[in-house]
Amino acid sequence: MDENIELLTGWGGTAPTATRVAEPHSPGDVREAIAEAPDRGLVARGLARSYGDAAQNAGGVVLRMTELAAVHDVDIEGAGVTVDAGVSLEQLMRLLVPLGLFPMVTPGTCQVTVGGAIAADVHGKNHHGVGSFCNHVEAFTLETPQGTRHVTPDRDPDVFWATAGGMGLTGVVTQARLRMKRIRTSRIRMDTERASDLDDAMSRMEQRDSDYHYSVAWIDVMARGSHMGRSVITRGDFAEPDELPTRMRSDPLGFKPSTVLTAPPWFPNGLLNKVSVRAFNELWFRKAPRHQEGAIVPLASFHHPLDFVHGWNRIYGTRGFLQYQFVVPYGPEGEAAVRTAVERLSAHGAPSFRAVLKRFGPGNPGHLSFPMPGWTLTLDVPAGMPGLAGLCDGLDEVVLEAGGRLYLAKESRAKPWVIHPMYPRLDEWREIRAKLDPGGVLRSDMARRLDLC
């Protein structure tokens, strides 16, 4: 295997640590790396879209899995595919969308590997209807210090669901079998509406989300007063061929997404501030239609708009940024927690141009899987924002008191005593993990910081 010493960060660009990076080309390489792991251990890494330190391992080994990226079997009739863990969702889409298949779940970027999607049990705009990524994984191969395991949710449920959302700490996934969604076009039929404030947005989503496969609301967290939490709600479903404009009907499954812009390698710190983001948010809200139905848009622009800008995380400057995402249960306490969070963000003037609100459906049996029935709010903020630590610590308390949790794939600064009560099945997960890895080979910076194992 190729090996180099590298300084790694997550997508947020904070807390870099040095590690030995190896690139396996086969499952045998993975087994060899696990057997020869140093005292600081080993963790897998895909396309580095975890925002914090989940795929970092200071002084140890990180396995960059992107060279293990073959597609082994496509079952068009059965809507299934078998792939290596290093295959990205973009690679899957480029291959399968023209064949009428689409991942059942995709997060806000397609620059995620299948192995990473399993480790984080990622979710998308359709969780309220179909759940998260691992709900649609039929099987995977897991390399552990105790050997190779071929895991299914029926045959080996404890290991399957400990790995789903387990942040790579139960083993290294090398291959997976996925169920896909059948589609007839590569376009989304999208409806858009503006909500005047947060309560209006939550009410509209509660009433109408179940009518759509996909739903998300962009929230202006800088708006104040009677406009606090004003939103743009976009919902959609895959369009049918006869709904396409005439010029598109000759190639209804055409799919050729491309990067439109590339962020420069260096941005000045402070470019995203209260003034610039408030101006952007005002423009974004005003340009959205008050009410529009049936717009036909490419699936890439609907699902992955930021992927059109290569390296968009660089716009936050050298200090980087953090993404804060929580979920709180439905009901008065959860809704009050969302309002409190938006009130505090608005009062603080948190310069976030990317804040989204979604509704989750039922969770799955994953011990550390993030989604639960409830509201989830996500936002990006510059790491250098004054008062950020205190603001986030206060939000942690609000989320915890409401019975909610933070998302480990986005988390980069919380303390163990905050995270542990949010995941009440943590001890059960630890017991399963200890059987798979009794010597503690599988380690990461996040695992140490949060005292997960």
Secondary structure by P-SEA (a helix, b strand, c coil): ccccccccccccccbbbbbbbbbbccaaaaaaaaaacccccccccccccccccccccccbbbbbcccccccccccccccbbbbcccccaaaaaacccccccccccccccccccaaaaaaaccccccccccccccccccbbbbbcccccccccccccaaaaaaaccccccccccccbbbbbbbbcccccbbbbbbbccaaaaaaaaaaccccccbbbbbbcccccccccbbbbbbbbcccccccccccccccccbbbbbbccccccccccccccaaaaaaaaaaaaaacccccccccccccccccccccccccccccccbbbbbbbbcccccaaaaaaaaaaaaaaaaacccccbbbbbcccccccccccccccbbbbbbcccccccaaaaaaaaaaaaaaaacbbbbccccccccaaaaaaaccaaaaaaaaaaaaccccccccaaaaaaccc
